[in-house]
Amino acid sequence: MMTARSIEADLHSVKVDPDKWALIKGTGLEYAPIGDADDYAIRDKDRPEEEIRRPGDDFRMLGAILGRGAGVVWADDDADLYAFDVLEDQYETADGLGLEYAKINDHDAYSVRDQEHPGDIRRPGDDWRKLGTII
């Protein structure tokens, strides 16, 4: 008797064509499809060396989760979100996803990271909500 196994692809091993990156209008986030599936690479346009690669549903669900806490406005659009410390115990796991998120300095900005890969992407909450809608 054979049993079905789910094989999860290593999304970081797939090359993303540089021409596929698209900026989400009104945000600092860029996204690109990975291969022919519903998988995406996400990066901050100002820090392209940090990428998060996950299935599209992960980003759609993240946008919905962060949408529940919308309403706080970041006071300074020029603030460097990477200058703020985010403590490990502030990260929350998004159930069923491979993503974690934490508010930055009590404003509507979030650090998002993949649980299996180092680095994080820090953008205002509206950027993450728009990403969830567009993908």
C-alpha positions in Angstrom: 0.0 0.0 0.0 1.4 3.4 -1.0 0.8 6.5 1.0 0.7 10.0 -0.5 3.4 12.4 0.5 3.4 16.1 0.2 6.7 17.4 -1.1 7.3 21.0 -0.3 9.6 22.7 -2.9 12.6 24.6 -1.7 11.5 28.0 -3.0 14.9 29.5 -2.3 16.6 27.2 -4.8 14.5 28.5 -7.7 16.0 31.4 -9.6 13.7 34.4 -10.0 14.0 36.2 -13.3 15.0 39.8 -12.6 12.5 41.0 -15.2 9.6 39.5 -13.2 10.0 41.8 -10.2 7.1 44.3 -9.9 6.7 47.2 -7.5 3.3 47.4 -5.7 2.2 50.9 -6.4 2.1 53.0 -3.2 4.3 50.7 -1.2 8.0 49.9 -0.9 7.4 46.2 -1.6 8.3 44.3 -4.8 7.1 40.8 -5.6 7.8 38.2 -8.3 6.3 34.8 -9.1 8.5 31.8 -8.5 8.2 29.3 -11.3 4.7 28.6 -12.6 3.0 28.0 -9.2 1.3 30.3 -6.8 4.5 31.0 -5.0 6.1 34.4 -4.6 9.3 36.2 -3.6 8.8 39.4 -1.7 11.4 42.1 -1.0 11.8 45.7 0.2 12.8 47.7 -2.9 15.4 49.6 -0.7 16.9 46.3 0.6 16.6 43.8 -2.2 19.1 41.4 -0.6 16.5 40.3 1.9 13.7 38.1 0.4 10.9 36.1 1.8 9.7 33.3 -0.4 6.4 31.6 0.5 3.2 30.3 -1.2 0.7 33.0 -2.2 -1.8 31.9 0.4 0.7 32.7 3.2 0.9 36.4 2.0 -2.8 36.6 1.5 -3.5 35.3 5.0 -0.9 37.6 6.4 -2.6 40.6 4.8 -5.9 39.6 6.3 -4.3 39.1 9.8 -2.6 42.5 9.8 -5.8 44.0 8.4 -7.6 43.3 11.7 -5.3 45.7 13.5 -5.3 48.6 11.0 -5.9 52.1 12.0 -2.7 53.4 13.7 -0.8 55.7 11.5 3.0 55.9 11.2 3.9 59.5 12.2 7.0 59.9 10.0 7.1 58.4 6.5 10.9 58.9 6.4 11.6 56.9 9.6 14.1 54.0 9.2 12.1 51.0 10.5 15.3 49.0 10.7 16.7 51.4 13.3 14.2 50.1 15.9 14.8 47.0 17.9 12.3 44.2 17.7 12.5 41.8 20.6 12.2 38.1 20.0 9.3 37.7 22.3 7.3 40.3 20.3 7.0 38.0 17.2 3.7 36.2 16.7 3.4 33.2 14.6 0.7 33.3 11.9 -1.0 29.9 12.4 -0.7 27.6 9.5 1.9 29.8 7.8 5.7 29.8 7.9 5.7 33.5 8.7 6.1 35.5 11.9 5.3 39.1 12.4 5.9 41.8 15.1 4.8 45.4 15.5 7.6 47.9 15.3 7.5 50.6 18.0 3.7 50.5 18.6 2.9 52.0 15.1 1.3 50.4 12.1 4.5 49.0 10.8 5.6 45.3 11.0 8.7 43.2 10.8 7.9 40.0 8.9 10.1 37.0 8.7 10.2 33.4 7.5 10.6 31.0 10.3 13.1 28.9 8.4 15.3 31.7 6.8 17.2 34.5 8.5 16.4 38.2 8.0 13.2 40.2 8.1 11.4 42.8 6.0 10.1 45.9 7.7 7.3 47.9 6.1 4.2 49.8 7.1 1.1 47.7 7.7 -0.6 49.1 4.6 2.2 47.7 2.4 1.5 44.2 3.8 -2.2 44.6 3.5 -1.9 45.7 -0.2 0.4 42.8 -0.9 -2.2 40.4 0.5 -4.8 42.0 -1.8 -2.7 42.1 -5.0 -1.4 38.6 -4.7 
